[in-house]
């Protein structure tokens, strides 16, 4: 992966771990969330509620990661590379939505998601110590 792709993955992970999308801003909201969760569990709709909320929160974190890196193309190719590396399912719909918000057409998303090898000069150094290789 290229340096910009690694940076995009790091930004995505930081944004997903950010409490901004998961923790409520006040005790009142926390109490309302607990009440709503209990009510949904009692009605037997708990997983259905999470299936609506969680993708929205994750998509918002992805949008913030794209804003942080400023390179949506690197973000799309990084997510595709991560899916190939881990054997996970490629979130095509999410990638298309993220790309579309930045004005990237669907055919470009497919091209970015295709497997490719980054040139050596565009990758972070992976051999030697940090002192010997230094920052890029």
N, C-alpha and C positions, 0 to 999 in steps of 0.2 A: 504494500500500500504506500501511497505517496504521503508526504508530510502533511499536506492539506487534508487528506482523508483521515489520517490518524488524529489530527487536530479536531476534525468534525466529530469523530467518535468520542473523543475526550469531552468535547462540549456537550454532546448528547447525554453522556453518562452523568456529567455534572448537573445538567438541567433536570434529568429524571430523578436525581437524588435530592434536588432542591426541595426544601419544605414549602416553597411558594405554592405548589400545586396540590399539596396533600394536607397541609395543616391549616385549620381554620384560624382566622385572625382574632377571634374573641371567644370568650367562654360561652356567650349566648349562642353563637353559631355552633360551637361544639355540642352544647346541650340539644340544639335542634337536630344536629346530625345524628347524635345518639338516639334520640327519640324516633327519627325517621328510619334509622337502621333497624331498630327494634320493631317498629310497626311493619316494615317490609319483611322482616324475618317471620313475624307472627302471621302475616298474610301469605307467606311462602313465596315471596318475590325477591328475596335477597340477592341471589346470583343475577337475576335479570336487571336489577338496579345497578349492580357493579358493571355489568356488561355495557351499560350505557355511559356511566361516568368514567370508567377507567380509560377507554380508548380516547375520550375527549381530553383527559388530563395528559395522557402520553403524547397525543398529537400536539397539544399546546407546548409541551416540553420540547418536542422536536422542532417546532416553529421558532422557539426561543434559541435553540442551538444553532439553527440556520442563521438567525439574526446575529448571534455572537460571532460566528465564523465569517459570515458575509459571503459564503461560497456554497450555494445550494447544489451545484453540480458535484462538488467534492463530497457533500453530505450524501447525496443519492448513491454515488459510486461506493462510498464507504459502507453504507448500510447493506448494499448488495454484496460487497466483499465480505462483510461480517457474516451474512447469511450463508454464503458459500463456505466460509471457514468453519463455522459452527454446525453446519448441516441443518440450520433452522429454516423455516418457511420464509421466503422473501415477502415482506409486507407490501405487495404491489400497489394496492389501493391507497395505502397511507403515503407511499412514495409519490404516486401520481398526484395526490391532493397537495402534498407539500410543494412539489415542483410546479404545479399549476398556479399556486398562490404567488410564485416567483416568476411566472410567465414562461416556463419551460414546457414545450409541447411533449405529448406522450411518446412520440417516436424518439425524441432525444433522451427521455427517461430510459427507454429500452436500450439505447446505445450506451448510456452511462452504466447501466446495470450489467452489461456484458463483461465477461472476464477479460482482464488485461493486466499486463505487468508494467509497473511504474519504472521509469528509467532509474538507474542507480543514483544519479545525482539529485533526484527528487525524493529520495527516501531518507529517513533518519538513519544515522550510522548504527549498525548492530554488532559490530565487532570491536574489540579493544576496550579500554577503560574510557571513562568520560574525560579524564585528564588528557589522554592521548588523542582522542578524537575531537574534543571540545564541542561547543554548541554549533549548530549548523549555520 
